[in-house]
Amino acid sequence: MPRRRRFKQILTLKERLEQEATRLRAQTAALPPCPERERLLRKAGQLESASRIEVWLSSPRLAPPE
């Protein structure tokens, strides 16, 4: 059975999501209004929402009781 390639992430999930959203928004600045631009803006919004959800899920208030 082949071994899985594993590596340690340098950036947190929140940071990676925010970077990708910023990259997509910068990419849409150069595009004229078109379906592709709308798709990229929607994807950037989804990434920002995922970043907020990740912060919420990792908050100490959601930790299981001890």
A tleap script that builds the chain and sets N, CA, C and O, in Angstrom:
source leaprc.protein.ff14SB
mol = sequence {
  NMET PRO ARG ARG ARG ARG PHE LYS GLN ILE
  LEU THR LEU LYS GLU ARG LEU GLU GLN GLU
  ALA THR ARG LEU ARG ALA GLN THR ALA ALA
  LEU PRO PRO CYS PRO GLU ARG GLU ARG LEU
  LEU ARG LYS ALA GLY GLN LEU GLU SER ALA
  SER ARG ILE GLU VAL TRP LEU SER SER PRO
  ARG LEU ALA PRO PRO CGLU
}
set mol.1.N position { 0.845 -1.166 0.000 }
set mol.1.CA position { 0.000 0.000 0.000 }
set mol.1.C position { 0.901 1.242 0.000 }
set mol.1.O position { 1.812 1.349 0.820 }
set mol.2.N position { 0.644 2.175 -0.917 }
set mol.2.CA position { 1.490 3.380 -0.962 }
set mol.2.C position { 1.256 4.254 0.270 }
set mol.2.O position { 0.141 4.355 0.782 }
set mol.3.N position { 2.317 4.870 0.719 }
set mol.3.CA position { 2.211 5.748 1.886 }
set mol.3.C position { 1.681 7.107 1.456 }
set mol.3.O position { 1.972 7.589 0.361 }
set mol.4.N position { 0.908 7.706 2.330 }
set mol.4.CA position { 0.384 9.044 2.055 }
set mol.4.C position { 1.481 10.073 2.249 }
set mol.4.O position { 2.287 9.983 3.175 }
set mol.5.N position { 1.496 11.042 1.367 }
set mol.5.CA position { 2.429 12.150 1.544 }
set mol.5.C position { 1.797 13.117 2.536 }
set mol.5.O position { 0.705 13.634 2.300 }
set mol.6.N position { 2.473 13.356 3.626 }
set mol.6.CA position { 1.937 14.260 4.641 }
set mol.6.C position { 2.881 15.426 4.825 }
set mol.6.O position { 4.099 15.279 4.723 }
set mol.7.N position { 2.325 16.553 5.089 }
set mol.7.CA position { 3.148 17.714 5.386 }
set mol.7.C position { 2.397 18.596 6.369 }
set mol.7.O position { 1.169 18.563 6.449 }
set mol.8.N position { 3.140 19.364 7.095 }
set mol.8.CA position { 2.565 20.234 8.093 }
set mol.8.C position { 2.241 21.586 7.463 }
set mol.8.O position { 3.079 22.177 6.782 }
set mol.9.N position { 1.030 22.068 7.693 }
set mol.9.CA position { 0.641 23.362 7.159 }
set mol.9.C position { 1.347 24.468 7.940 }
set mol.9.O position { 1.406 24.436 9.169 }
set mol.10.N position { 1.876 25.438 7.216 }
set mol.10.CA position { 2.560 26.553 7.855 }
set mol.10.C position { 1.541 27.598 8.303 }
set mol.10.O position { 1.652 28.162 9.392 }
set mol.11.N position { 0.551 27.849 7.454 }
set mol.11.CA position { -0.483 28.825 7.763 }
set mol.11.C position { -1.706 28.123 8.327 }
set mol.11.O position { -1.951 26.953 8.032 }
set mol.12.N position { -2.475 28.842 9.142 }
set mol.12.CA position { -3.708 28.279 9.668 }
set mol.12.C position { -4.749 28.210 8.562 }
set mol.12.O position { -4.596 28.840 7.515 }
set mol.13.N position { -5.800 27.450 8.795 }
set mol.13.CA position { -6.880 27.348 7.816 }
set mol.13.C position { -7.478 28.723 7.565 }
set mol.13.O position { -7.741 29.080 6.416 }
set mol.14.N position { -7.697 29.495 8.611 }
set mol.14.CA position { -8.262 30.838 8.476 }
set mol.14.C position { -7.385 31.704 7.577 }
set mol.14.O position { -7.898 32.411 6.709 }
set mol.15.N position { -6.089 31.656 7.772 }
set mol.15.CA position { -5.169 32.451 6.956 }
set mol.15.C position { -5.194 32.008 5.497 }
set mol.15.O position { -5.182 32.843 4.593 }
set mol.16.N position { -5.230 30.706 5.267 }
set mol.16.CA position { -5.264 30.202 3.894 }
set mol.16.C position { -6.558 30.601 3.186 }
set mol.16.O position { -6.540 30.968 2.011 }
set mol.17.N position { -7.690 30.527 3.910 }
set mol.17.CA position { -8.967 30.923 3.325 }
set mol.17.C position { -8.969 32.411 2.986 }
set mol.17.O position { -9.431 32.805 1.915 }
set mol.18.N position { -8.454 33.236 3.896 }
set mol.18.CA position { -8.428 34.683 3.657 }
set mol.18.C position { -7.500 35.038 2.498 }
set mol.18.O position { -7.818 35.919 1.699 }
set mol.19.N position { -6.364 34.364 2.400 }
set mol.19.CA position { -5.442 34.631 1.294 }
set mol.19.C position { -6.081 34.302 -0.051 }
set mol.19.O position { -5.951 35.062 -1.010 }
set mol.20.N position { -6.763 33.179 -0.117 }
set mol.20.CA position { -7.399 32.779 -1.374 }
set mol.20.C position { -8.524 33.745 -1.729 }
set mol.20.O position { -8.681 34.096 -2.899 }
set mol.21.N position { -9.309 34.182 -0.751 }
set mol.21.CA position { -10.378 35.145 -1.013 }
set mol.21.C position { -9.796 36.467 -1.525 }
set mol.21.O position { -10.331 37.063 -2.459 }
set mol.22.N position { -8.713 36.917 -0.919 }
set mol.22.CA position { -8.056 38.152 -1.354 }
set mol.22.C position { -7.519 37.999 -2.772 }
set mol.22.O position { -7.636 38.918 -3.583 }
set mol.23.N position { -6.933 36.851 -3.073 }
set mol.23.CA position { -6.398 36.602 -4.412 }
set mol.23.C position { -7.519 36.634 -5.459 }
set mol.23.O position { -7.355 37.209 -6.535 }
set mol.24.N position { -8.660 36.010 -5.131 }
set mol.24.CA position { -9.775 35.984 -6.075 }
set mol.24.C position { -10.350 37.378 -6.285 }
set mol.24.O position { -10.685 37.742 -7.412 }
set mol.25.N position { -10.468 38.158 -5.226 }
set mol.25.CA position { -10.995 39.522 -5.361 }
set mol.25.C position { -10.060 40.378 -6.220 }
set mol.25.O position { -10.523 41.183 -7.028 }
set mol.26.N position { -8.743 40.205 -6.047 }
set mol.26.CA position { -7.779 40.940 -6.866 }
set mol.26.C position { -7.884 40.504 -8.329 }
set mol.26.O position { -7.749 41.326 -9.236 }
set mol.27.N position { -8.122 39.232 -8.551 }
set mol.27.CA position { -8.253 38.707 -9.912 }
set mol.27.C position { -9.499 39.284 -10.586 }
set mol.27.O position { -9.472 39.563 -11.785 }
set mol.28.N position { -10.587 39.468 -9.839 }
set mol.28.CA position { -11.819 39.983 -10.432 }
set mol.28.C position { -11.710 41.463 -10.761 }
set mol.28.O position { -12.464 41.959 -11.599 }
set mol.29.N position { -10.792 42.180 -10.123 }
set mol.29.CA position { -10.640 43.613 -10.400 }
set mol.29.C position { -10.229 43.850 -11.852 }
set mol.29.O position { -10.550 44.890 -12.428 }
set mol.30.N position { -9.537 42.909 -12.429 }
set mol.30.CA position { -9.065 43.064 -13.810 }
set mol.30.C position { -10.076 42.567 -14.839 }
set mol.30.O position { -9.871 42.755 -16.038 }
set mol.31.N position { -11.154 41.944 -14.400 }
set mol.31.CA position { -12.133 41.388 -15.339 }
set mol.31.C position { -13.293 42.353 -15.577 }
set mol.31.O position { -13.688 43.079 -14.665 }
set mol.32.N position { -13.837 42.367 -16.785 }
set mol.32.CA position { -15.055 43.146 -17.025 }
set mol.32.C position { -16.245 42.383 -16.439 }
set mol.32.O position { -16.129 41.196 -16.132 }
set mol.33.N position { -17.383 43.056 -16.283 }
set mol.33.CA position { -18.560 42.334 -15.791 }
set mol.33.C position { -18.899 41.158 -16.716 }
set mol.33.O position { -19.177 41.344 -17.901 }
set mol.34.N position { -18.871 39.967 -16.159 }
set mol.34.CA position { -19.164 38.765 -16.928 }
set mol.34.C position { -19.492 37.636 -15.957 }
set mol.34.O position { -19.275 37.787 -14.755 }
set mol.35.N position { -20.006 36.520 -16.441 }
set mol.35.CA position { -20.340 35.398 -15.555 }
set mol.35.C position { -19.123 34.861 -14.785 }
set mol.35.O position { -19.248 34.449 -13.632 }
set mol.36.N position { -17.965 34.868 -15.419 }
set mol.36.CA position { -16.753 34.369 -14.742 }
set mol.36.C position { -16.415 35.242 -13.539 }
set mol.36.O position { -16.037 34.734 -12.483 }
set mol.37.N position { -16.553 36.555 -13.701 }
set mol.37.CA position { -16.274 37.491 -12.601 }
set mol.37.C position { -17.245 37.247 -11.450 }
set mol.37.O position { -16.840 37.228 -10.287 }
set mol.38.N position { -18.511 37.063 -11.765 }
set mol.38.CA position { -19.515 36.793 -10.727 }
set mol.38.C position { -19.224 35.481 -10.003 }
set mol.38.O position { -19.404 35.379 -8.790 }
set mol.39.N position { -18.776 34.482 -10.755 }
set mol.39.CA position { -18.433 33.199 -10.135 }
set mol.39.C position { -17.277 33.358 -9.156 }
set mol.39.O position { -17.302 32.799 -8.060 }
set mol.40.N position { -16.256 34.129 -9.562 }
set mol.40.CA position { -15.101 34.338 -8.686 }
set mol.40.C position { -15.477 35.142 -7.444 }
set mol.40.O position { -14.990 34.857 -6.350 }
set mol.41.N position { -16.345 36.149 -7.609 }
set mol.41.CA position { -16.784 36.932 -6.453 }
set mol.41.C position { -17.605 36.070 -5.489 }
set mol.41.O position { -17.474 36.194 -4.271 }
set mol.42.N position { -18.442 35.205 -6.036 }
set mol.42.CA position { -19.236 34.306 -5.189 }
set mol.42.C position { -18.320 33.358 -4.421 }
set mol.42.O position { -18.536 33.107 -3.236 }
set mol.43.N position { -17.298 32.831 -5.094 }
set mol.43.CA position { -16.341 31.930 -4.453 }
set mol.43.C position { -15.576 32.658 -3.337 }
set mol.43.O position { -15.347 32.089 -2.270 }
set mol.44.N position { -15.180 33.918 -3.584 }
set mol.44.CA position { -14.477 34.705 -2.566 }
set mol.44.C position { -15.374 34.906 -1.349 }
set mol.44.O position { -14.908 34.811 -0.213 }
set mol.45.N position { -16.638 35.180 -1.575 }
set mol.45.CA position { -17.586 35.333 -0.470 }
set mol.45.C position { -17.740 34.044 0.324 }
set mol.45.O position { -17.828 34.073 1.552 }
set mol.46.N position { -17.772 32.915 -0.373 }
set mol.46.CA position { -17.876 31.626 0.309 }
set mol.46.C position { -16.643 31.349 1.160 }
set mol.46.O position { -16.753 30.810 2.261 }
set mol.47.N position { -15.472 31.717 0.651 }
set mol.47.CA position { -14.243 31.516 1.407 }
set mol.47.C position { -14.220 32.385 2.657 }
set mol.47.O position { -13.773 31.942 3.715 }
set mol.48.N position { -14.703 33.626 2.542 }
set mol.48.CA position { -14.764 34.509 3.708 }
set mol.48.C position { -15.752 33.971 4.743 }
set mol.48.O position { -15.496 34.041 5.945 }
set mol.49.N position { -16.870 33.439 4.280 }
set mol.49.CA position { -17.840 32.829 5.200 }
set mol.49.C position { -17.236 31.616 5.886 }
set mol.49.O position { -17.423 31.422 7.087 }
set mol.50.N position { -16.515 30.800 5.134 }
set mol.50.CA position { -15.872 29.620 5.714 }
set mol.50.C position { -14.852 30.020 6.763 }
set mol.50.O position { -14.701 29.335 7.775 }
set mol.51.N position { -14.152 31.116 6.535 }
set mol.51.CA position { -13.171 31.611 7.502 }
set mol.51.C position { -13.867 32.008 8.798 }
set mol.51.O position { -13.395 31.679 9.886 }
set mol.52.N position { -15.000 32.720 8.681 }
set mol.52.CA position { -15.742 33.119 9.886 }
set mol.52.C position { -16.295 31.900 10.621 }
set mol.52.O position { -16.278 31.859 11.851 }
set mol.53.N position { -16.783 30.911 9.881 }
set mol.53.CA position { -17.315 29.691 10.508 }
set mol.53.C position { -16.202 28.935 11.225 }
set mol.53.O position { -16.413 28.412 12.319 }
set mol.54.N position { -15.020 28.874 10.617 }
set mol.54.CA position { -13.894 28.180 11.238 }
set mol.54.C position { -13.514 28.845 12.561 }
set mol.54.O position { -13.218 28.153 13.535 }
set mol.55.N position { -13.520 30.160 12.603 }
set mol.55.CA position { -13.223 30.890 13.847 }
set mol.55.C position { -14.288 30.566 14.883 }
set mol.55.O position { -13.974 30.321 16.048 }
set mol.56.N position { -15.539 30.565 14.462 }
set mol.56.CA position { -16.638 30.282 15.383 }
set mol.56.C position { -16.532 28.859 15.939 }
set mol.56.O position { -16.719 28.644 17.137 }
set mol.57.N position { -16.231 27.887 15.068 }
set mol.57.CA position { -16.145 26.499 15.515 }
set mol.57.C position { -14.965 26.251 16.449 }
set mol.57.O position { -15.019 25.367 17.303 }
set mol.58.N position { -13.905 27.028 16.287 }
set mol.58.CA position { -12.737 26.819 17.139 }
set mol.58.C position { -12.771 27.684 18.399 }
set mol.58.O position { -11.798 27.710 19.153 }
set mol.59.N position { -13.871 28.390 18.634 }
set mol.59.CA position { -13.950 29.254 19.810 }
set mol.59.C position { -14.044 28.404 21.077 }
set mol.59.O position { -14.571 27.293 21.040 }
set mol.60.N position { -13.539 28.916 22.188 }
set mol.60.CA position { -13.541 28.145 23.444 }
set mol.60.C position { -14.946 27.873 23.973 }
set mol.60.O position { -15.140 26.920 24.729 }
set mol.61.N position { -15.932 28.690 23.592 }
set mol.61.CA position { -17.292 28.469 24.077 }
set mol.61.C position { -17.891 27.181 23.531 }
set mol.61.O position { -18.832 26.643 24.115 }
set mol.62.N position { -17.361 26.680 22.420 }
set mol.62.CA position { -17.884 25.449 21.835 }
set mol.62.C position { -17.127 24.205 22.306 }
set mol.62.O position { -17.418 23.094 21.865 }
set mol.63.N position { -16.164 24.394 23.195 }
set mol.63.CA position { -15.384 23.254 23.692 }
set mol.63.C position { -16.309 22.337 24.503 }
set mol.63.O position { -17.214 22.821 25.182 }
set mol.64.N position { -16.091 21.037 24.439 }
set mol.64.CA position { -16.925 20.116 25.212 }
set mol.64.C position { -16.695 20.317 26.713 }
set mol.64.O position { -15.595 20.687 27.123 }
set mol.65.N position { -17.707 20.082 27.524 }
set mol.65.CA position { -17.539 20.247 28.980 }
set mol.65.C position { -16.548 19.246 29.536 }
set mol.65.O position { -16.412 18.132 29.028 }
set mol.66.N position { -15.863 19.656 30.578 }
set mol.66.CA position { -14.863 18.762 31.192 }
set mol.66.C position { -15.400 18.108 32.438 }
set mol.66.O position { -14.695 17.328 33.079 }
savepdb mol mol.pdb
quit
